[in-house]
Amino acid sequence: MISLTAPVISLGGKAVLHDIDIRFDSGSLTALIGPNGAGKTTLLRALAGLLPGMPARDPRRIAYVPQGASSAWAMTVEQVVALGRIPHGDQAPVDAALESCGISDLRNARIDRISGGQARRAMLARAFATAPEMFLLDEPTADLDPAAAHQVMALLRRTAQAGAGIVIVLHAVDLACLYADRLVLLSNGRIAADGPPAAVLPLAAAAFGLPWGVDTAPRLLPPEA
């Protein structure tokens, strides 16, 4: 479980989020959604204890993977993932993380010589290797093709069902609705809605400035020409 209460969260002296009072439990996958600039990444970083004035977090319990996370060193994929086991030094969790994230065949490849999507999965595998109680992930499906994005989301769903808490920032609202237990909609720096996908989705459509339509399943309609 992780919680955060803050009347105002600021960056560079500018208020970004207001009236935050939220809790995320173990065994649940929550997606933070909302328009660009709504404060999703700021909320995730605040939860991770990475902003001034926010409560410190135990890195042994919480794994944070920022958007665009990468390695600047000419390391192999396996070496990058193994960073998640420092100071344990055991190999089995590294092998399991590589397998879970579908990159075992890349273990000996240099991370600076693989695709952006493959590198993103390597950074996710590093988080899995730590075996945390809570994952905080910023756009974990960015740079992935549709099949790989579904594989990652299915993995996260299984991980939550196994007892971990997962909070992810997603722009892909369709993936959020398919895999998340809960959606938290951010709009204009505030939590505009919080609940199961079916309840939040109509409000999300309004926040994105899109019409809302229902046929055989809830969906977001494209703007009219």
C-alpha positions as CSV (number, residue, x, y, z in Angstrom):
1,M,0.0,0.0,0.0
2,I,1.1,3.5,-0.8
3,S,-0.7,6.8,0.0
4,L,-0.1,10.5,-0.5
5,T,-1.8,13.6,0.9
6,A,-0.7,17.0,-0.2
7,P,-2.7,20.2,-0.6
8,V,-0.3,21.4,-3.3
9,I,2.5,19.8,-5.2
10,S,4.8,22.2,-6.9
11,L,7.6,22.1,-9.5
12,G,10.0,25.0,-9.8
13,G,7.9,27.1,-7.6
14,K,4.8,26.5,-9.8
15,A,1.8,24.6,-8.4
16,V,1.1,21.5,-10.6
17,L,-1.3,19.4,-8.5
18,H,-3.9,20.5,-6.0
19,D,-5.9,18.7,-3.2
20,I,-4.2,15.3,-3.6
21,D,-5.4,12.7,-1.1
22,I,-5.1,9.2,-2.6
23,R,-4.2,5.6,-1.7
24,F,-3.1,2.6,-3.8
25,D,-3.4,-0.9,-2.4
26,S,-1.5,-4.1,-3.1
27,G,-3.1,-6.5,-5.5
28,S,-4.5,-3.9,-7.8
29,L,-3.5,-2.3,-11.1
30,T,-4.3,1.4,-11.3
31,A,-3.9,3.5,-14.4
32,L,-3.3,7.3,-14.2
33,I,-4.9,8.9,-17.3
34,G,-5.6,12.4,-18.5
35,P,-4.6,15.0,-21.1
36,N,-1.0,16.1,-21.5
37,G,0.1,18.4,-18.7
38,A,-2.6,17.2,-16.3
39,G,0.0,16.2,-13.7
40,K,0.2,12.4,-14.2
41,T,4.0,12.1,-14.2
42,T,4.3,14.6,-11.3
43,L,1.9,12.5,-9.2
44,L,3.9,9.4,-10.0
45,R,7.2,11.1,-9.0
46,A,5.6,12.4,-5.8
47,L,4.4,8.9,-4.9
48,A,8.0,7.7,-5.5
49,G,9.2,10.3,-3.0
50,L,11.3,12.1,-5.7
51,L,9.9,15.6,-5.3
52,P,10.9,18.1,-2.5
53,G,8.7,17.8,0.5
54,M,7.3,14.4,-0.4
55,P,7.7,11.4,2.0
56,A,10.8,9.3,1.4
57,R,10.2,5.7,0.2
58,D,12.0,2.5,0.8
59,P,13.6,1.5,-2.6
60,R,13.5,-2.1,-1.5
61,R,9.7,-2.0,-1.5
62,I,9.0,0.4,-4.4
63,A,10.3,0.2,-8.0
64,Y,10.0,3.4,-10.0
65,V,10.6,3.4,-13.8
66,P,10.5,6.8,-15.4
67,Q,9.3,7.6,-18.9
68,G,12.1,7.0,-21.3
69,A,14.3,5.2,-18.8
70,S,17.5,4.0,-20.4
71,S,21.1,3.1,-19.6
72,A,23.9,5.4,-20.7
73,W,26.5,2.7,-20.3
74,A,27.6,0.0,-22.8
75,M,26.2,-2.8,-20.7
76,T,24.4,-6.0,-21.8
77,V,20.7,-6.3,-21.2
78,E,21.4,-9.0,-18.5
79,Q,23.9,-6.6,-16.7
80,V,21.3,-3.8,-16.7
81,V,18.6,-6.1,-15.3
82,A,21.0,-7.4,-12.7
83,L,21.3,-3.9,-11.3
84,G,17.9,-4.6,-9.8
85,R,19.4,-7.3,-7.5
86,I,22.1,-5.1,-6.0
87,P,23.2,-5.9,-3.2
88,H,21.6,-9.4,-3.3
89,G,23.9,-10.8,-6.1
90,D,21.6,-13.8,-6.9
91,Q,20.9,-14.8,-10.4
92,A,17.5,-16.6,-10.3
93,P,15.4,-13.4,-10.0
94,V,17.4,-11.8,-13.0
95,D,16.6,-14.9,-15.1
96,A,13.0,-14.8,-14.1
97,A,12.7,-11.0,-14.9
98,L,14.2,-11.5,-18.3
99,E,11.8,-14.4,-19.1
100,S,8.8,-12.5,-17.7
101,C,9.5,-9.5,-19.9
102,G,10.2,-11.6,-23.0
103,I,13.8,-10.6,-23.5
104,S,15.8,-13.7,-22.5
105,D,17.1,-13.9,-26.0
106,L,18.5,-10.4,-25.7
107,R,20.4,-11.0,-22.5
108,N,23.9,-10.7,-24.1
109,A,23.0,-7.8,-26.4
110,R,24.3,-4.3,-25.6
111,I,21.4,-2.2,-24.4
112,D,22.6,0.7,-26.5
113,R,22.3,-1.4,-29.6
114,I,18.7,-2.6,-29.3
115,S,15.5,-0.9,-30.2
116,G,13.8,1.6,-28.0
117,G,10.9,-0.8,-27.2
118,Q,13.4,-3.6,-26.3
119,A,15.3,-1.3,-24.1
120,R,12.1,-0.2,-22.4
121,R,11.3,-3.8,-21.6
122,A,14.9,-4.2,-20.2
123,M,14.3,-1.3,-17.8
124,L,11.0,-2.9,-16.8
125,A,12.8,-6.2,-16.2
126,R,15.3,-4.4,-13.9
127,A,12.3,-3.3,-11.8
128,F,10.9,-6.8,-11.8
129,A,14.3,-8.2,-10.6
130,T,14.0,-6.1,-7.4
131,A,10.8,-8.0,-6.5
132,P,9.1,-4.9,-5.1
133,E,5.8,-4.7,-3.3
134,M,4.8,-1.7,-5.4
135,F,5.6,-0.7,-9.0
136,L,5.4,2.9,-10.2
137,L,5.7,2.9,-14.0
138,D,5.5,5.9,-16.3
139,E,4.3,5.0,-19.8
140,P,5.6,1.4,-19.7
141,T,4.1,0.6,-23.2
142,A,5.6,3.6,-25.0
143,D,7.7,2.6,-28.0
144,L,6.2,-0.9,-28.0
145,D,4.3,-2.4,-30.9
146,P,0.6,-3.4,-30.2
147,A,1.4,-7.1,-29.5
148,A,4.3,-6.2,-27.1
149,A,2.1,-3.6,-25.4
150,H,-0.6,-6.1,-24.7
151,Q,2.0,-8.6,-23.5
152,V,3.4,-6.1,-21.0
153,M,0.0,-5.1,-19.8
154,A,-1.0,-8.7,-19.3
155,L,2.2,-9.3,-17.4
156,L,1.4,-6.3,-15.1
157,R,-2.1,-7.6,-14.7
158,R,-0.9,-11.0,-13.6
159,T,1.7,-9.4,-11.3
160,A,-1.1,-7.4,-9.6
161,Q,-3.3,-10.5,-9.2
162,A,-0.3,-12.2,-7.5
163,G,-0.3,-9.4,-4.9
164,A,1.8,-6.5,-6.0
165,G,0.5,-3.0,-6.3
166,I,0.9,-1.3,-9.7
167,V,0.4,2.3,-10.6
168,I,1.1,3.2,-14.2
169,V,0.8,6.4,-16.3
170,L,-0.9,5.5,-19.6
171,H,-2.0,7.6,-22.6
172,A,-3.4,4.4,-24.2
173,V,-6.9,4.6,-22.7
174,D,-7.9,1.4,-24.5
175,L,-5.2,-0.5,-22.7
176,A,-6.1,1.1,-19.4
177,C,-9.7,0.0,-19.8
178,L,-8.7,-3.6,-20.8
179,Y,-6.3,-4.3,-18.0
180,A,-6.6,-1.9,-15.1
181,D,-8.8,-2.4,-12.0
182,R,-9.0,1.3,-11.4
183,L,-8.6,4.5,-13.4
184,V,-7.6,7.8,-11.8
185,L,-8.3,10.7,-14.1
186,L,-6.3,13.8,-13.8
187,S,-7.4,17.1,-15.3
188,N,-6.2,20.6,-14.7
189,G,-3.9,19.5,-11.9
190,R,-6.7,17.8,-9.9
191,I,-8.1,14.3,-9.5
192,A,-11.3,14.6,-11.6
193,A,-12.4,10.9,-11.2
194,D,-11.4,7.8,-9.5
195,G,-13.0,4.4,-9.9
196,P,-13.6,1.4,-12.1
197,P,-13.0,1.9,-15.9
198,A,-16.6,1.8,-16.8
199,A,-17.4,4.6,-14.4
200,V,-14.5,6.9,-15.3
201,L,-14.4,6.5,-19.1
202,P,-17.2,8.9,-19.9
203,L,-15.5,11.6,-17.8
204,A,-12.2,10.8,-19.5
205,A,-13.8,11.4,-22.8
206,A,-14.9,14.8,-21.7
207,A,-11.5,15.6,-20.3
208,F,-9.9,14.7,-23.6
209,G,-12.5,16.8,-25.5
210,L,-14.0,13.8,-27.3
211,P,-17.6,12.7,-27.8
212,W,-18.7,9.7,-25.9
213,G,-20.3,6.8,-27.7
214,V,-21.5,3.3,-26.8
215,D,-22.2,0.5,-29.3
216,T,-21.3,-3.1,-28.3
217,A,-18.6,-1.9,-25.9
218,P,-17.5,1.4,-24.3
219,R,-15.2,3.3,-26.6
220,L,-13.8,6.7,-27.3
221,L,-15.0,8.2,-30.6
222,P,-12.7,10.2,-32.8
223,P,-13.6,13.9,-33.2
224,E,-16.1,14.7,-36.0
225,A,-14.5,16.0,-39.2
